[in-house]
Amino acid sequence: MTAVTPVADGAPATAEYDIRLIGLTKRFDDVVAVDNISLDIDRGHFFALLGPSGCGKTTTLRMIGGFEEPSEGRIELGGVDVARLPPYKRDVNTVFQSYALFPHLSIFENVAFGLKRRGIKGGDLRKRVGDALELVGLAGLDRRKPRQLSGGQQQRIALARALVNRPRVLLLDEPLGALDLKLRKEMQLELKRIQHEVGITFVHVTHDQEEAMTMADRIVIMNGGHIEQVGEPSELYEQPRTPFVAGFLGVSNLLSGTIVGDDRVKLQDGTEVRVPTAALAGRQGNVQIGVRPEKLRIGGGEENSLSGTVAESAYIGVSTQYILDTPAGPVTVYVQNDRLGAQVANGERLTLGWSPDCTFVVDAQEDT
């Protein structure tokens, strides 16, 4: 059973879900930011809405949280349509990139703010605040003010303040965007740990592919207001269904060709390559075959091969990236720097080989 599946408008959900979006659309004047998307999100998982700026991911999150009203469609939380309810009447909390802490209140008072508004007081209040601070690793800092904490600590306080209310769903609107790279990577793992511990559904908006793959159980890739593909990180990476997904989630070599058999594609230069039969999925005519740079090997020994000349190289620590000019198009390959003196000079001619099993197929792009 899948954790997130696009659903037809009005179709019954196939799993126990926390969020269900049905025919959801949002227009800003003549701009359609979110265009008739439908999605089921299971309970207790970590999801990422991933895509470039302007793809509709933040607008979708804001509609779930109640900060934007949909133009059309339904938003169900636990089976109840909340599309017209204000944020405070929805069983969700949101963590923003800006933290939005009250600078004049102590950490304890910041975390306790929502509980006090709900009438919780005394020992129950203190225990829940203490538990929330312990969960995010900041026990003992309850008397400090936000300005006395680092950016990473402030983000943890914002998270504790949202989780202390025990919402059905926690929404995260690019919460790590203001942190430096090292701290952001630490917080990615910390957020994943916290989600596993509390078991609440997390929905995280990001434009960072690596962040989404590190944190999420399932990823929803959006483009132009539509859902391109939904799946586990490994599924999206190894078996992208569209050229956009192949190019957005990591680096892909996409080469144009024509299907010439049950498991064969002829590239534009005449080279024939083998692909998994299932990858063709009944297609005919023009397609694009794809292979990830790390799947390529320099030299022979593989069933598929392509030769070219090194045009560019970039040393990136653990590996070196080479771009080859081949008759079928430019090809990128990563070579592990596992031994000294293994670098290849620009202008050198190489043969690249790869297994048919490492090849995926997508529809040909309109301009190819």
C-alpha positions, 0 to 999 in steps of 0.5 A: 500500500502506498503512502501518497497516491494521486487520486481521481476526483471523488474516488475513495481513498485507498489508505488511512490518511490525514490529508486528502486534496481533491481537485484543488485549484488556486487562482490569483487573478489570471494566474493559476498557481495550483491547477486541479491537483488531487492527493492522498497523504497517509497518517504518520509519515514524512512528506516533502512537496518539492519543486522549483520556485513558482511550481505551486508547492508553497501555495498548496501548503498554505491552503492546507494550513488555512492561510490561502482559500482555494478557488476550487476543490476540497481539503480534508483533514481526517475526513473532514472538509476544512477548505473554508475554515480559518487556520485556528479551527484546523488541527494543524500547526505550521513552522515557518522559515522566519521562526516567528518567535516572540522576542520579549517572551522567554523560551518557556512562554514561547512554547507555552503560548498556544497551550495557554490560549487553549486553557491549559495551565499548571502542572500539565502546562509545565510538563508538556512544555518540558517534554517538548523542549526535551524532544528538540534537545533544548531542555534547561533553556526555558528561561532564556530569550530567543535573542540568546539562542543561535539560529538552529536553536531558535528553529528548534524552539519554533518546532517545539512550539508547534509540536506541543499542541499535538496537531494532527499534521505539522506543516514546514514551510522551508524551515531550514532555509535561513541556516548555514549548510552544516547546520541545515544538514544537522537539522535535516537528520534531527527533524527526521528523528523527531518525526519518527519519535512523535509519529505525526504527519509532517508535510515539508515544502522545499526546493532543495532536492537533497534535503527532500531525499534526506528527510522524506519518506515520500516526495511529491514533485510539482511543476507548473501547478501540477503534480509530476510524480509521487513516490519514495526517494529511490523510486523517483531517482531510479525511475523518473516518469517525465523529463522534468523529474529526471532533470530536477531530482539529481543530474540525468543524462537524457539522450534522444532516440527512437524505439527499434525493438522490444528492448532497444533504442537507437540514439541520434548518432545511430548507436543502439542501446538496450533498455529494460523492456518494462521501461518502454511501457508500450511506447513507440517512436521517439523517446529519451533514454536516461542514465545517472552519471554515477552509473556510467563506467569508464572503459568497456565491459558493459553491454551499452557503450558510448564514446566521446571527448572530455570537454569539461571537468570539475573536482568536487572532493569525493569525485570528479565530474566530467562532461563528454561531447559525444555524437549522441549529445553531451554526457556527464559522468562521475568518477570516484577519487579513490586513488591519486592520479586518476584524473582525466585531461580535457580533450582526452577520448573516453568510452563510457559503459553502462548496464541496461538495468541502469537505464530509464526511459521517458517521453521525448520532449516537445522541442527535441 
